[in-house]
Amino acid sequence: MVKVALKEDQRKELQQVSREAVGRVALRAQMVLLSGRGYGVTEIARIHACGPDVVRLWLHRYEQAGVGGLRDEPRSGRPPTDPLAGQIVDAQASQSPRSSGHVQSCWTVPLLTAFLGVRFGLGWSGQSVRRALRGMGWRWARPRLAPASVLAHRRDPEVATKLAALARARELAARGAAQLLYLDECDLHLLPVVRAMWMKGPRVRVPTPGKNAKRAFFGALDATSGALHWADQDRKLAVHFVAFLQQVAVAYPTGPLVLALDNWRMHDAKVVRAWLATTPRVTLLWLPRYAAHEVNPIERVWGLMKDAVAANRLEGSIDELTAAAHRFFSERQARLVPLAAAA
C-alpha cells in the first residue's frame, strides 16, 4: 500500500500548489495531501474519479521528485486522452473567469475551451468540453435572484426539527389519527405570465393590460386525499386568512387538524392567534424557512393554475381570469389523485 508521509513544510507547499496551479497539477497535489492525511489509494481514486494506478503513479512521482514530479513531462506527438481532463474542466469551471484575468463573470463553452487550450494545452473541441461539463454535473440554466441577506442566512437552524414534525404529521394522517393540510397563498395577476410555447413564423406577441390588476388566492391541499380547498379575496389580509382557516375547519369538523405553512408574518398575526385559541384542535406546523416551497406541494398547484389560465394570453378582466382559475380548480377536483398515491 502506498502512503506518503508529509512534513509541515511539504504540506504547506502542496496546499499552495493545490490553490494556485489549478488543473492537473493541482489535482495531483490534492492526491498527495489526501495520502498524507491517511487516505488509501482506493479512497483517493474514488474521490477523484480515476483509477488506482493513476493515484499510485503520482504518489511515486512525488516521492521521487517532490512537487516538480507532479508536473507533466514534455511529450512528442499527439498526447493520449488525459484521465484527469474531466477534473481539469470541473476545477476551472468552479472558479470565476475573473480569477483568471478575464473580464467576463461567467464561463461560456467557447471561452472555457480557449482558456484550457492556452493555460493547460488541452486541445479539446467545444463539444468535448461541453460533454465533460455535463459529465461532471454542470448544466446550463438561469440563476435565481435572491437578497444577499437571504443567501447569508439560508439555513434554518430548526430545519431538522421542522422536517421531523412534518414527518410525524404525515404518519398521523396516514393512520387516520389527524388531518394534515398544506396551506399557502398566491396572487393571480391580469398581466399575462410568459411561458415557453411552440410557435411558427415571427415571435408571438402577448398583449399586456393598460393597468394591471390582481386577485389573492388562499389554498389548502389535503395531504391524504389530494382535495383542494380554496378561496379568493381582493387582498391578502390577516382577517381574510382567518376566514379561510374557518372555512377549512368547517370542511373538517372533527378530530385534530394540522395545517403546514410557511413563516409569513401574516400567519402569526394577533387575529390568527386569537382564532387558534378558540379552536384548540387546529395546530399550525411551520415549514423550514427559505425552503417552504420545496416541501409544500400546493406550490405546484399554483404553478399549474397559472400555466393553465394566465400563460401567454390576456383575459378581458381580472374577474374573468378569476373565473377561469375557479374552473381550473373544479376540473382538478374532478380528476383527483391522492398525494400519497402520487408519491
N, C-alpha and C positions, 0 to 999 in steps of 0.2 A: 504493500500500500504506500502511495506517495503522499507525503505531507511535508510542508515547508515550515521550518522554524524561523520566525522573524524577530529581529531585534527592533527596538523602538525607533531608531533612525531609519531602518529599512521600511518599517510600517508607514512612517510619515512620508517617505519618498514615494511609496506606492500609492498612498492616498492622494498625493499631489498629482501624480500621473493619471490616476483614475478620474480626477476632476478636470484636468486641463487637456489631456491627449484626445479625448472624445473619439470613439470608434473602436477599431480592433485592438489597438494598444491599451486603451482604457479598459476594455472588457477583459483583456488578459491580466492586467494589473488587479482587477477585481477578483479574478480566479485565484491569484496568488494570495490576496488578502483573506479570502474565504478559507483557503488551505491553512493559512497561519492562525485562523480562529478555530481550527479543529474540524472543519468540514472535510468529508471524504470526497474522493474523486467522483463517485457516482452522484453524490448530492450536488456537487458543483456543476456537473454535466446537466443534471435535471434543471437547476436554476437557470442556466444559460442556454438550455435547449440545444445542446450539442452532444457529440459523442464523448465517452470517457477518454478515448485515445487523444482527442484534441486537448483535453484538460491536462493529461499526463505530459504531452509534448511541451506545453508552455510552462508547466511547473519545472520540468527538467531544464528547459532553456533558461529559466530564471536562476535556478541553482548553479548553472554553468557560467552565465554571463551577466547576471543581475538584470536591472531594468533594460539595459541595452539589448539583452537577449529577447525581449518581448517585441522588438521592432521587426518589421519584415526585411528579409534579406533581398538584395537585388536579384531579379529573375529575368531571364530572356524568354522571348516568345509570349504567346497569349497565356495569361495566368489561368489556372483552374478556378472553378467556382469556389469562392471562399465560404466555408461552412458558417462563418460568423457574419456574412454580409447582411442577413436579416437583422441581426442585433445592431449592426452599424447604422442601418437605416432607422431603426427604432430609437437608438440613442440620440441621433442627430435630430430626428423629428420631435423628440421630447424637449428640445431646447428651442427657445425663440430664435428666429433668424437674426435678430438684433444682437444676440450674444456672439454671433459670428461676423459682425461688422456690416450686416445688410440693413437697409432702411425699412424693409417690409416687416410687418408684425406677425404674419402667418406664412407658413410654408405652402407653396404650390408644388405639384409634381415636377414641372419644368425647373423651378428654382432649386428644389432639393436635388434633382438629378445633376444639374450643372455643378452645384456645390460639392456633392460627393465625388464627382469626377476630378475637380480641381484639388480638393483637400486630401482625398484618400486614394485617388487613382482608380476609383471604382467605375469601370466603363460600362455601366448599365444603361439600358434604354429607359425611357419614361414608363413604358409598360411594365418593365421588370421592377422598377421602384414602386409603382402603384401596387403590383402584386405582393411585394414584400410588405408594404404598409398594411394591406388588408390581412396578410398572414400574421402580422404582429398585433392585430386587434384594432387598427386605426380605421376610421370611417370618415367620409366627407359629409358633414352635417352642419346645420346652422346652430350657433350657440344661443343661449338664452341670456337676456339682460337680468341682472339682479343687483339690488343695493349692496354696496360693499359691506355694510353692517350685517346684512343677512348672511353673506358668504363668510364673514369672520366668526359668526356665532351660529353656523348652520346646524351644528349638532345639538339636539335636545338632550340635556343630561338625564332626562327621565324617559328616554325613548324605550329602553328595555322594560321598564315598569309599565309603561302605557301599552306596549305591544302585548305584554303578558296579560294585562287586564282585558284587552280586546280578545285574546285567545280564550280566556275563561268565559267571556260573554258569548262567544261563538259556540263554545261547548254547551253552555246552559241552553242556548237557543236550539241547538241540535237535539237536546234531550227533552225539549218542550217545557223546561223549567222557567224560561223567561222569553220575552220577545226582544230581539235586537234589530234596531233600525239605524241606518246611516243617514245623517241629516246634512244638508248643505243648501246654499242659495246661489243664484246666478242672475245676471242681468241679460235680458234679451234686447238688443238694440235694433232699431229700424235700419240703421246703417248696415248694409249687407256684409256678411262675413265672406272674405275672399278665400277660396279653396282651389286646389289644382283640379282641372277638368279636361276632358277631351275636347279639342276644338280643331276646326279646319279653316284654312284661309287666314285672314287678318286676326290679330289677337282680339278676343271678346272684350267688349267694354261693358262694365256693370254700372248702371246709373246709381247715383247717390241721392239721398233726400236733401231738399233745401235746408231742412233743420232736423237734426237727429232727435229721436225720442227713445225711451226705453221702458221696459216693464220688469219688475223684480219677481222672481220665482223662488218659492220655498219648496223643498222636496225632501221626502223621507223614503228610503229604499229598504224594504224588508229583507233581512239577511237570509231568511229561510225560504220564503215563498217567492221573493223577487218582486212582490207587489210594490207599486209606486204610489205614494200619496203626494199630492201637490196642491199649491195654491199660488195665486199671483196677486200682487199689490202694486200700487203706483210707486212705492218706495220701500226700502228695507229698513224698517224701524223696529225697535225692541218690542213695541206693542203688537206689531204685525207678527213678529216671531212668536210671541206668547199665544196669539190667536191660532197660529199654525200648530204649536205644541198642544193646544186644547183639541184641535181637530184630530191630531194623531192619537191623543189619549182616548177620545171618543171612539175611534176606529178599533182600539184595543182596550176594551172597558175593564178587563180583569187581569190580574197577575202582574208580576214585575215587568217593567218596561225600561229597557236600556237604550239610550239614544247616543250614538257615537258621532262626534262632530269636532270641528277644528276649534282653535282657541281665539276666534274673533271676539273682540271685546263686547259686542252686542249680545253674544251668547251668555255672558256673565253679568248682564245689566241688573240693576236693582229690581226691576219689574219681573225679570225672569226668575231671580232668586225667590221673590215673594210667591210667584206661582208654584215653584217647586216645593216650597214649604207647605203649601196646601195640597200638594199631590205627591205624597212621600213614596208611592210605588214607582215613580218615574225617576230614573237616575241618568245624569249626564256623564258620558265617558269621553274624556279629552283625548284626541288623537295626537301623535307626535307633532311638534311644531316644525314648520317648513317642509313637512313631508306628508301632510294630511291627504294631499291629492293622490299620493302613491298608494295609500291604504284605504281610501274612501271610494268605493265603486260607483257612487252616484255621480262622481265627476265624469265618468264615461257616458252616463245618460245625458248629461248636459251637452257634451260634445256631439253626440249623435243627434240630439234635438236641433242644435244649431246648424249642423250639416244638412239636416232634412228640410228645415223651414226657412233658413236665412242665408244659405250659401249661394253666392253669385246671383242673387236676384233681389229686387226691391219690391216689397209689398206696398199696397196703397196707403196703409196707415198702421200705426202700432196696434190698433185693435184687431185688424185683420191678421197681423203677424201673431198676436197672442192667440187668436182663434186657431191658427194653423198649429201652434205649439200644443194647444189642448187636443187637437185631432191626433197629433203625433203620439201624445201620452196615452190617449184612449186606444189607439191601434196597438201600441206596445202592450197594454194590459190584455188585449185580446189574444196575443200570441206569447203569453207569459212563460218565461223559463226560470225556474228557481235558481238562485245564486249557487246553492250547494251543488246542484246538478251541473251547472255551468263550470264550476271549479273543478 
